Amino acid sequence: MSESVFADRIVQNLLDTDFYKLTMMQAVLHNYPNVDVEWEFRCRNSEDLRPYLAEIRVQIERLAELSLTADQLSFMERISFMKPDFLRFLGLFRFNLRYVHTGIENGELFIRLRGPWLHVILFEVPLLSIVSEVRNRYRYREIVLEQAREQLYRKFDWLTANAGSDELSELQVADFGTRRRFSYRVQEEVVNVLKHDFPGRFVGTSNVHLSRELDMKPLGTMAHEWIMAHQQLGPRLIDSQIAALDCWVREYRGLLGIALTDCITMDAFLNDFDLYFAKLFDGLRHDSGDPVIWAEKAIAHYQKLGIDPMSKTLTFSDSLTLP
């Protein structure tokens, strides 16, 4: 193994990932076990990440050491819709580094995954966590947990001062920050503080490891990846969203019922989201575009179908700030 400038591992274990990767992984095992995919990371804001490549590679190599312990597997077994065959597979799963390619291309760092969907699906969140934390360890060596905690409490103070008690009692917030976390230790601290001191309702985290450590229910359903893949897997491109939603319904039989709406556009999604799906799914997730316009479209769509919108859930997840 290459020599690392950091002693500790960034990705704690196989459960140090977002829950929706595991729910999608189970659906892939049952429906598309032999499908090959390709996935590529590029930095959106053109920041030069090349100086961190050697350390990123060291941390990727350490992923191959991870496997589920008996206690971690027992935690997963308590989740009713995690099937025995999937849990057996997960108990045997190891990150296979032959599917990962890193380097410099056109002056930029790249990370590319190529291989069976079932065996590369869990790489995404750990890889993004690694890139983020390696970069932050180099750039912000003086940042300590106390600073993260103080910043969080300042946000709580702002929220308490600017929102009424009625609003706060109904304000539900969840952590889905694993992919973009400053570091594992900061995410652990933030989730712990949110659990105990958030002035609204903290409903949990998508990080399965932290859910287990802090005795919470892991949160998540599907990601864009699921619907995007069906643009190739579905019978026709125009029916790709219908194929993705239908497969999800067959896999989870009414559970994990929050559908993602913006892979194509909200309008295109609502054209496919007929009465059948609207009754089967508990609600919708917003992840791009104007949230108010999106919500009004969702409400109008439910009303048009004769469904009380107040019986459904709208979840917002795009560039959220407390204001």
Salt bridges, closest charged atoms under 4 A:
ASP8 OD2 - ARG137 NH2 3.05
ASP16 OD2 - ARG181 NH2 2.90
GLU38 OE2 - ARG112 NE 3.80
GLU38 OE1 - ARG114 NE 3.23
GLU40 OE2 - ARG42 NE 2.80
GLU40 OE1 - ARG112 NE 2.60
GLU47 OE2 - ARG135 NE 2.92
GLU47 OE2 - ARG139 NH1 2.80
ASP48 OD1 - ARG50 NE 2.87
GLU65 OE1 - ARG9 NH1 3.02
GLU65 OE1 - ARG62 NE 3.96
ASP85 OD2 - HIS30 NE2 2.80
GLU105 OE1 - ARG42 NH2 2.59
GLU105 OE1 - ARG112 NH2 3.17
GLU108 OE1 - ARG42 NH1 3.47
GLU124 OE1 - LYS21 NZ 2.61
GLU124 OE2 - ARG179 NH1 3.87
GLU133 OE2 - ARG137 NH2 2.95
GLU188 OE1 - ARG185 NH1 3.18
GLU189 OE2 - ARG149 NE 2.45
GLU213 OE2 - ARG212 NH1 3.45
GLU225 OE1 - LYS21 NZ 2.58
ASP239 OD2 - ARG236 NE 2.85
ASP246 OD2 - ARG250 NE 3.30
GLU251 OE2 - HIS30 ND1 2.70
ASP262 OD1 - HIS224 NE2 2.81
ASP267 OD1 - LYS297 NZ 2.99
ASP287 OD2 - HIS224 NE2 3.59
ASP287 OD1 - ARG285 NH1 3.75
